[in-house]
C-alpha cells in the first residue's frame, strides 16, 4: 500500500500536464516549494485540468482544483490530486488594505491512490476576479502554506511542510465543488501526529 502514495512525490516532480489556465478555459497550477531533511528547498509543480467554483450570496468562495492521472510507477493505479480552497473575503484594489502576509483562505490539498492518501491543510492569500459575461473566475495564489494533517490507510506523506503560489481559471459548478468537499472530509479521519506529540 505504501507503494502507491510514495509515487505521488514523483507526480509532483514530473507532472506531465500542460498549464491550460488561459483565456476562456478552466485550469490551474500550483508551484510548490518543499524542504528536504537538511532544510534545502525543492521546487515542484502540479497542473489541474478540472477547476470549479461556487460563490455564496454573502461573497464567500469555494474553489476546487482536481487532477486524475495514471501513476508513472504503476499505470494500473490512478493518482488523484484534489485541492479545496475556501476564501472568506476578496481583496479589492483601492478599497481593501492588502499586504503579502495576510490570509484570506483555508486550503486542503489531498493526494490519493486509494486505499491510501495524504491530506495537507493550510492557509493562503488569494485574489480573484469574476467575468460576469463568461462566468469564468480567474485568480492567483499569492502565498500559501501546507502541512501534512491526515492520512488514509498506511500512506507515507511524500513531503513535509510546503509553501505554494499559483494561478487558476475556474468554471461555476456547485455540484462538483460539493462532491470534492465531501471526498476530502469523508476519506480522512486518521490524524498525522506532529513532531513532539
Rosetta blueprint (number, residue, H / E / L):
1 X L
2 X H
3 X H
4 X H
5 X H
6 X H
7 X H
8 X H
9 X H
10 X H
11 X H
12 X H
13 X H
14 X L
15 X L
16 X L
17 X L
18 X L
19 X L
20 X L
21 X L
22 X L
23 X L
24 X L
25 X L
26 X L
27 X E
28 X E
29 X E
30 X E
31 X E
32 X E
33 X E
34 X E
35 X E
36 X L
37 X L
38 X L
39 X L
40 X L
41 X E
42 X E
43 X E
44 X E
45 X E
46 X E
47 X E
48 X E
49 X L
50 X E
51 X E
52 X E
53 X E
54 X E
55 X E
56 X L
57 X L
58 X L
59 X L
60 X L
61 X E
62 X E
63 X E
64 X E
65 X E
66 X E
67 X E
68 X E
69 X E
70 X E
71 X L
72 X L
73 X L
74 X L
75 X L
76 X L
77 X L
78 X E
79 X E
80 X E
81 X E
82 X E
83 X E
84 X E
85 X E
86 X E
87 X E
88 X L
89 X L
90 X L
91 X L
92 X L
93 X L
94 X L
95 X L
96 X L
97 X L
98 X L
99 X L
100 X L
101 X L
102 X L
103 X L
104 X L
105 X E
106 X E
107 X E
108 X E
109 X E
110 X E
111 X E
112 X E
113 X E
114 X L
115 X L
116 X E
117 X E
118 X E
119 X E
120 X E
121 X E
122 X E
123 X E
124 X E
125 X E
126 X E
127 X E
128 X E
129 X E
130 X E
131 X L
132 X L
133 X L
134 X L
135 X L
136 X L
137 X E
138 X E
139 X E
140 X E
141 X E
142 X E
143 X E
144 X E
145 X E
146 X E
147 X E
148 X E
149 X E
150 X E
151 X E
152 X E
153 X L
154 X L
155 X L
156 X L
157 X L
158 X L
159 X L
160 X L
161 X L
162 X E
163 X E
164 X E
165 X E
166 X E
167 X E
168 X E
169 X E
170 X E
171 X E
172 X E
173 X L
174 X H
175 X H
176 X H
177 X H
178 X H
179 X H
180 X H
181 X H
182 X H
183 X H
184 X H
185 X H
186 X H
187 X H
188 X L
189 X L
190 X E
191 X E
192 X L
193 X L
194 X L
195 X L
196 X L
197 X L
